[in-house]
Amino acid sequence: MFRNLVFGLALISVVACGSKPRVQLEEGGINIKPTLQHEVIAKEVVGILENYSYKKVSPSDSLSNIVFNNLVKMIDQGKNYLLQSDIDDINKYKSNISQDMKKGDLSAPFYIFNIYSQRYLEAMEYALTQVDAKHNFDANENYTNNREKLNWFKSDNELKDQWRKRVKLDLLNLKMATADGKNEDEKHKETLRKRYNNLISQAKKTNANDAFQLIMTSFTDAIDPHTTYYNPSFAQAFNEGMSNTLEGIGARLQMENEMVTIKEIIAGGPAFKEKTLKMDDRIIAVAQGNNGEFEDIVGWRLDAAVAKIKGSKGTIVRLKILPAGQDISAQPVIVKLTREKIIMEEESAKKIVKTVKGEDGKNYRIGVINLPKFYIDFEGYRKGDPNYKSTTRDVRLILDSLRKENVDAVVLDLRNNGGGSLQEAIELTGLFIDKGPVVQVRSTNNRVDVEQDKDAGAIWTGPFGVIINRFSASASEIFAGAIQDYGRGIILGSTTYGKGTVQSAVQMSRFISPTNKLLMKAAGADKDADTPAGAPEFGQINVTIGKFYRVTGSSTQHKGVDADVTFPTQYVAEKFGESSEPAALPWDQIKGTTFGRLADLKTTTQQLQDAHMKRMEKSPEYKFLLEDIDEFNKSDSIAQISLNQEKLKKERDVNKAKNRARINKLLELHNMPLWKEGQPQPKVEFDFILDESMNVMKDYVKLVKK
C-alpha cells in the first residue's frame, strides 16, 4: 500500500511569482480581505485534518490558542513591530480562530495580519526619517536585534527608539565596511534610503494570498509540523522541488526573523560542491556577476529575495552571508557561486575507497558510499523501463565494484540525507540482509502493514557500517533502524532527526464541491493573476496519513535512531529535530514483527565504543570538535550589540582574530599552510567524523576476523 510513497524532511523553496496587489490603504490603515476561495479552502482544510489526517484534530479553544500564538510569532517573531496594546486588542480572538475557520470565517486572522502590516509600514516610514537624523557614534548604547524573549513595546516611543537604534546600527555597519580613510556618509545614507523605500514598496504589494498562506501555515503547524497547505504558487514551487531538476545555487530557503535563511543544501548543487554555505546561514545581500553592486535583501519578501538569488545556468551570483550562530553585528562573509542546472543525476550514490593503517601495520581498505537521498525514477519504474534509475540499482553496482576492489568493509554515509522513497529504503536494506520485514506502517484506521524485502540473498555480507547525524531523516532512519535491529552492521554518528510520519500530497480541487467551484469562478478565482500556469488551481495539502515503526515495534518518531558508536554534535534535540516541534506526534510503540536477527552486536559495539573513546582522549581533532560545539551552543542569551563605533570595531577585530586563530589551529593540525593577514580565507574541508569512522570500521574488521 505504501511502497511508492515519497516522504522526507521536506523544506519548501519559494520561487518568484507574479503578484496582483489587493492592499487597500484606507483611512485607518491597511485592509486586506479574504476572497471567497480562501474561505472555502480554509473550511475544507479544517475538515480534512479533522476527519482524514492521522491525528484527526477538531477545532477547539486549545487548538485556537496554538494557532493564534503561531500566527503572532510568524508575523513578528523578533517583537520589533507590534505594541502591547495591539496584543491586548487581538487577544479577544485567541480562543476562537480554529472554530471560525471551520465555518470559513477568516476575519479574525486577517484583522491580525492587517494590524501587523500597518505597524510594519509605520516602522519602515519612521526608519526612513532617521536616515538623515544626527547620530552620535561615540555614545555608549546597545541595540537588541531579536527581542523574542522580551516584552512587547509598551508605547510608540519605545518602538521608535528601537528603530532609531536599528538605523544607527545599519549606518554603523556601512561605515565600518568602508575602506580606511574614506568618508562616504552620503553614499551610506542613500543606500539606506533605497533599502527602506524598497521594503515599503514591497510591503504595499502584500496581497490576500500572502496573508492566507501565512494564516493557513499557522493552522497546519498547530496540527503537526509536516502537514502543510500550499497555495497554488507555493504548491507549484514544492512540486518543482520534488522533480528531477532545479536551477540556481542549490539551497532551500526560508524567512526567519526577517532574514533569508538557508535550511537545506541540495546535494549536487553549487553550494554543495563549494561547501561555502551551511545550515542556518543568513543571506543579507545579493550581487549579480563578478562586479555587480550588492543589493540589501534584509526584510524582503521571500519570493522577491529568491528571484534575486536564482538565475540562469552559468551566471555568477555573490552573496553576503551572516554565518549561523553569529549576531547581526558580525562581519559578513562574501560567497561567490556559479549557478547551475541541478540534475538529480548528481544526487546519485557515489563511492570512494579509504585506506586506514592498523596498529598491526596492515592497511585496511574501506569502501564509502555517500547517499544524499533515496531516489527513484517513478515514471520509468511504472512504465517497466528495464534501465530505470534508482538508489538500490546504483548501490548494487557500487557494491559489485567494491567487491572486485577487495575492500575489507563497506560504509554507507547517510549524513544529511533527509529521506525520499520508502520503496528504496526497503529494497536497499535487502542488499544487506537475506530477506524479511524492514518497516511497519500504521495508517489512520490503525491498520498495520509490514513492508518486506522479498528478494532472497544479500549483495554484501561483509563488515558494514552506517553513518548518521541529526539531519538523517525518514527513509534514512528506516534503513539505519533496520540494519541495527537485524544486527547487520554498526551505526556510527549522532541521533537522527526523528521523523517517523508519512505524508500524502493531495490537490484541494478533490475536496471542493462543484457548486463551490462555480461560485469561486463566478467571483473571478479562475482569473487570479497570482496563480502560475500549471499550478494546482486551489493549491494542495500535504497531510500526514501514517506512522512508521521499526521491526521491533518502536517508532522512529521523535526519538530517531541512536548510534552504536557515538560522536558529539552541536545540533541538540531541543533545537533541531522532530522533538523540537511542539505539535509533533509523540513516540510510541506497537507489537514487533517476526524477523531473524543476524547477530547480537551488543558486546562488539561496546568494544568499538571503548576503543573509539580511547583514541578521542588523545585526539587534538576531537578536542577541536568539542570546542567548536561548545562555541556554537554556549550563548543562548539576548544579544546586545554595541552602537559605539570604537567599541564595536574592537569587538569585531577580536572576533576576526579569534576566527583566524581557530582556522589556523585546524590547518596546523593537518600540516597545512596557515592563513595569513591579507589573504582570502582558505577553504577548510577536513571530515574528522568520516576519518574516525574509518578507524572504527578497521577495529570492526579485526574483531570480525577474530
Buried (B, 14 or more C-beta within 10 A) or exposed (E): EBEEBBBBBBBBBBBBBEBEEBBEEEEEBBBBEBBBBBBBBBBBBBEBBBEBBBBEBEBEEEBBBBBBBBBBBBBBBBBBBBBBEBBEBBEEBBBBBBBBBBEBBBEBBBBBBBBBBBBBBBBBBBBBEBBEEEBEBEEEBEBBBBBBEEEBBEEEEEBBEBBBBBBBBBBBBBBBEEEEEEEBEEEBBEBBEEBBEBBBEBBEBBBBBBBBBBBBBBBBBBBBBBBBBBBBBBBBBBBBBEEBEBBBBBBBBBBBBBBBBBBBBBBBBBBBBBEBBEBBBBBBBBBBEEEEEBBBBBBBBBBBBBBBBBBEEEBBBBBBBBBBBBBBBBBBBBBBBBBBEBBBEBBBBBBEEBEBEEEEEEEBBBBBBBBBBBBBBBEBBEEEEEEBBBBBBBBBEBBEEBBEEEBBBBBBBBBBBBBBBBBBBBBBBBBBBBBBBBBBBBBBEEEBBBBBBEBEEBBBEBBBBBBBBBBBBBBBBBBBBBBBBBBBBBBBBBBBBBBBBBBBBBBBEEBBEEEBBEBBEEEEBEEBEBBBEEBBBBBBBBBBBBBBBBBBBBBBBBBBBBBBBBBEBBBBBEEBBBBBBEBBBEBBEBEBBEBEEBEEBEEBBEBBBEBBEEEBEEBEBBEBBBEBBEEBBEEEEEBEBBBBBEBBBEBBEEBEEEBBEBBBEBBEBEEBEEBEEEEEEBEBEBEBBBEBBBBBBBBBBBBEEE
